[in-house]
């Protein structure tokens, strides 16, 4: 199997889980922190969007949609201490930003050549993504890592099992 179908499958699974896990959550529920020190879902979705955009822009600069002013800073690798709920967006906004970025990422994947996928990445990413194919696959894997944390909110709010 070539890289593209594997990457597409990883992105598709991440998309399925994200949309399933947040479909029935309210704006207030995506701000819950059921476990001390755990960033809420709003922050996590924003962080994932920012990270996906960063990886996509490394592959094809200028291919990603712009994010709102201050979005990257608010959703950086730090935690949510020092922020207020009002600084975060509604679920609908996060999902629209996510969809726009995912559409851009999928367009990059569709257009990229096998030779481009085999190209080495920056040494900063070489340990976990030595080539462009691994970097694009990392987008979906990063979502999977965070999505497991969404289950805590679902259990806390007594939502049904989504997947």
C-alpha contacts under 8 A as a table, 3 or more apart, distances in Angstrom:
res1	aa1	res2	aa2	distance
1	X	5	X	7.27
1	X	6	X	7.61
2	X	5	X	6.34
2	X	6	X	7.13
3	X	6	X	5.32
3	X	7	X	6.13
3	X	114	X	7.89
3	X	117	X	7.70
3	X	133	X	6.36
4	X	7	X	5.17
4	X	8	X	5.96
4	X	109	X	6.89
4	X	110	X	7.88
4	X	133	X	7.72
5	X	8	X	4.97
5	X	9	X	6.00
6	X	9	X	5.10
6	X	10	X	6.26
6	X	137	X	7.73
7	X	10	X	5.13
7	X	11	X	6.17
7	X	133	X	7.41
7	X	136	X	6.71
7	X	137	X	4.87
7	X	140	X	7.71
8	X	11	X	5.15
8	X	12	X	5.96
8	X	106	X	7.74
8	X	109	X	7.80
9	X	12	X	4.94
9	X	13	X	6.09
10	X	13	X	5.25
10	X	14	X	6.24
10	X	137	X	6.56
10	X	140	X	5.23
10	X	141	X	6.90
11	X	14	X	5.14
11	X	15	X	6.10
11	X	137	X	7.31
11	X	139	X	7.20
11	X	140	X	4.59
11	X	141	X	7.95
12	X	15	X	4.97
12	X	16	X	6.11
12	X	140	X	7.89
13	X	16	X	5.04
13	X	17	X	6.18
13	X	140	X	7.68
14	X	17	X	5.24
14	X	18	X	6.02
14	X	140	X	5.53
14	X	141	X	7.53
14	X	143	X	5.89
14	X	144	X	5.89
15	X	18	X	5.22
15	X	19	X	6.07
16	X	19	X	5.47
16	X	20	X	6.00
17	X	20	X	5.06
17	X	21	X	5.89
17	X	147	X	7.25
17	X	163	X	7.27
18	X	21	X	5.26
18	X	22	X	6.24
18	X	143	X	7.91
18	X	147	X	6.67
19	X	22	X	5.48
19	X	23	X	5.66
20	X	23	X	5.40
20	X	162	X	5.88
20	X	163	X	7.00
21	X	24	X	7.45
21	X	25	X	7.79
21	X	147	X	7.96
21	X	150	X	6.89
21	X	151	X	7.49
21	X	154	X	7.64
21	X	162	X	5.99
21	X	163	X	7.84
22	X	25	X	5.13
22	X	30	X	7.97
24	X	159	X	7.99
25	X	29	X	5.74
25	X	30	X	6.52
26	X	29	X	5.04
26	X	30	X	6.43
26	X	91	X	7.25
27	X	30	X	5.49
27	X	31	X	6.96
27	X	90	X	5.52
27	X	91	X	5.53
28	X	31	X	5.35
28	X	32	X	6.93
29	X	32	X	5.28
29	X	153	X	7.56
29	X	157	X	7.77
30	X	40	X	6.21
30	X	41	X	4.85
30	X	42	X	5.30
30	X	91	X	7.30
30	X	153	X	7.89
31	X	40	X	5.12
31	X	41	X	6.18
31	X	42	X	5.89
31	X	85	X	6.86
32	X	40	X	5.56
32	X	41	X	7.44
32	X	153	X	6.91
33	X	36	X	6.63
33	X	37	X	7.67
33	X	38	X	5.95
33	X	39	X	6.33
33	X	40	X	5.16
33	X	153	X	7.45
34	X	38	X	7.40
34	X	152	X	6.85
34	X	153	X	6.22
34	X	156	X	6.58
35	X	38	X	5.53
35	X	152	X	7.85
37	X	79	X	7.85
38	X	79	X	7.96
39	X	43	X	6.27
39	X	44	X	6.61
39	X	79	X	6.11
39	X	80	X	6.07
40	X	43	X	5.56
40	X	44	X	6.36
40	X	80	X	7.88
41	X	44	X	4.86
41	X	45	X	5.97
41	X	150	X	6.53
42	X	45	X	5.35
42	X	46	X	6.24
42	X	88	X	6.73
42	X	89	X	7.24
42	X	91	X	7.26
42	X	94	X	7.59
43	X	46	X	5.13
43	X	47	X	6.01
43	X	74	X	7.82
43	X	75	X	5.72
43	X	80	X	7.26
43	X	88	X	7.40
44	X	47	X	4.96
44	X	48	X	6.10
44	X	75	X	7.38
44	X	146	X	7.01
45	X	48	X	5.06
45	X	49	X	6.17
45	X	94	X	6.87
45	X	98	X	7.95
46	X	49	X	5.10
46	X	50	X	6.14
46	X	71	X	7.49
46	X	72	X	7.84
46	X	75	X	5.48
46	X	94	X	6.75
47	X	50	X	5.13
47	X	51	X	6.05
47	X	72	X	7.44
47	X	75	X	4.65
47	X	76	X	6.13
47	X	77	X	7.30
48	X	51	X	5.05
48	X	52	X	5.95
48	X	142	X	7.37
48	X	143	X	6.46
49	X	52	X	5.12
49	X	53	X	6.09
49	X	97	X	7.35
49	X	98	X	5.80
49	X	101	X	6.99
50	X	53	X	5.13
50	X	54	X	6.19
50	X	71	X	7.76
50	X	72	X	5.85
50	X	75	X	7.23
50	X	76	X	7.94
51	X	54	X	5.00
51	X	55	X	6.25
51	X	139	X	7.65
52	X	55	X	5.23
52	X	56	X	6.03
52	X	101	X	7.42
52	X	102	X	8.00
52	X	105	X	7.87
52	X	139	X	5.69
53	X	56	X	5.06
53	X	57	X	5.96
53	X	64	X	6.26
53	X	101	X	6.56
53	X	105	X	7.98
54	X	57	X	5.18
54	X	58	X	6.31
55	X	58	X	5.13
55	X	59	X	6.59
55	X	135	X	6.92
55	X	136	X	7.04
55	X	139	X	7.27
56	X	59	X	5.17
56	X	60	X	6.11
56	X	61	X	7.45
56	X	63	X	7.43
56	X	64	X	6.95
56	X	105	X	6.05
56	X	108	X	7.60
56	X	136	X	7.33
57	X	60	X	4.98
57	X	61	X	4.35
57	X	62	X	6.38
57	X	63	X	6.52
57	X	64	X	6.54
58	X	61	X	6.05
59	X	108	X	7.97
59	X	132	X	7.00
60	X	63	X	5.78
60	X	108	X	7.10
61	X	64	X	7.59
62	X	65	X	7.92
63	X	104	X	6.37
63	X	108	X	7.56
64	X	101	X	6.13
64	X	104	X	5.59
64	X	105	X	7.48
65	X	100	X	6.78
65	X	101	X	6.32
65	X	104	X	7.40
67	X	71	X	6.30
67	X	72	X	7.78
67	X	97	X	7.49
68	X	71	X	5.45
69	X	72	X	8.00
70	X	73	X	5.36
70	X	74	X	6.23
71	X	74	X	5.28
71	X	75	X	6.24
72	X	75	X	5.20
72	X	76	X	5.78
73	X	76	X	5.16
75	X	78	X	7.48
76	X	79	X	7.88
80	X	83	X	5.61
83	X	87	X	6.82
84	X	87	X	5.65
84	X	88	X	7.66
85	X	88	X	5.66
86	X	89	X	7.57
89	X	93	X	6.09
89	X	94	X	6.53
90	X	93	X	5.31
90	X	94	X	6.52
91	X	94	X	5.12
91	X	95	X	6.10
92	X	95	X	5.16
92	X	96	X	6.15
93	X	96	X	5.13
93	X	97	X	6.19
94	X	97	X	5.15
94	X	98	X	5.97
95	X	98	X	4.87
95	X	99	X	6.02
96	X	99	X	5.13
96	X	100	X	6.20
97	X	100	X	5.20
97	X	101	X	6.20
98	X	101	X	5.22
98	X	102	X	5.96
99	X	102	X	5.03
99	X	103	X	5.97
100	X	103	X	5.20
100	X	104	X	6.37
101	X	104	X	5.02
101	X	105	X	6.17
102	X	105	X	4.91
102	X	106	X	6.03
103	X	106	X	5.14
103	X	107	X	6.16
104	X	107	X	5.06
104	X	108	X	6.29
105	X	108	X	5.09
105	X	109	X	6.27
106	X	109	X	4.96
106	X	110	X	6.06
107	X	110	X	5.04
107	X	111	X	6.20
108	X	111	X	5.30
108	X	112	X	5.95
109	X	112	X	5.38
109	X	136	X	7.95
112	X	116	X	6.26
112	X	117	X	6.89
113	X	116	X	5.14
113	X	117	X	6.29
114	X	117	X	4.99
114	X	118	X	6.27
115	X	118	X	5.18
115	X	119	X	6.53
116	X	119	X	5.22
116	X	132	X	6.94
117	X	131	X	6.66
117	X	132	X	4.74
117	X	133	X	4.65
118	X	131	X	5.63
118	X	132	X	6.09
118	X	133	X	6.42
119	X	131	X	5.33
119	X	132	X	5.77
120	X	126	X	7.84
120	X	130	X	5.72
120	X	131	X	4.20
120	X	132	X	6.29
121	X	124	X	7.97
121	X	125	X	6.43
121	X	126	X	6.15
121	X	129	X	6.99
121	X	130	X	5.58
121	X	131	X	4.96
121	X	132	X	5.95
121	X	135	X	7.67
122	X	125	X	5.73
122	X	126	X	6.36
122	X	130	X	7.96
123	X	126	X	4.80
123	X	127	X	7.70
123	X	130	X	7.90
124	X	127	X	7.62
125	X	128	X	5.96
125	X	129	X	5.39
125	X	130	X	6.60
125	X	135	X	7.87
126	X	129	X	5.00
126	X	130	X	4.08
126	X	131	X	7.33
127	X	130	X	6.35
128	X	134	X	7.66
128	X	135	X	7.98
129	X	132	X	7.17
129	X	133	X	7.85
129	X	134	X	4.74
129	X	135	X	4.89
129	X	138	X	7.19
130	X	134	X	6.52
130	X	135	X	7.42
131	X	134	X	5.43
131	X	135	X	6.31
132	X	135	X	4.88
132	X	136	X	6.15
133	X	136	X	5.28
133	X	137	X	6.17
134	X	137	X	4.96
134	X	138	X	5.97
135	X	138	X	4.97
135	X	139	X	6.89
136	X	139	X	5.48
136	X	140	X	7.62
137	X	140	X	5.64
137	X	141	X	6.48
138	X	141	X	4.83
138	X	142	X	5.83
139	X	142	X	5.28
139	X	143	X	6.59
140	X	143	X	5.17
140	X	144	X	6.37
141	X	144	X	4.96
141	X	145	X	6.28
142	X	145	X	5.15
142	X	146	X	6.58
143	X	146	X	5.31
143	X	147	X	5.90
144	X	147	X	5.05
144	X	148	X	6.64
145	X	148	X	6.11
145	X	149	X	7.81
146	X	149	X	5.50
146	X	150	X	7.20
147	X	150	X	5.19
147	X	151	X	7.30
148	X	151	X	5.73
148	X	152	X	7.89
149	X	152	X	5.73
149	X	153	X	7.57
150	X	153	X	5.41
150	X	154	X	6.47
151	X	154	X	4.88
151	X	155	X	6.05
152	X	155	X	5.18
152	X	156	X	5.99
153	X	156	X	4.96
153	X	157	X	6.07
154	X	157	X	5.26
154	X	158	X	6.01
154	X	159	X	5.08
154	X	160	X	7.47
154	X	161	X	7.84
155	X	158	X	4.87
155	X	159	X	6.08
155	X	160	X	7.93
156	X	159	X	7.81
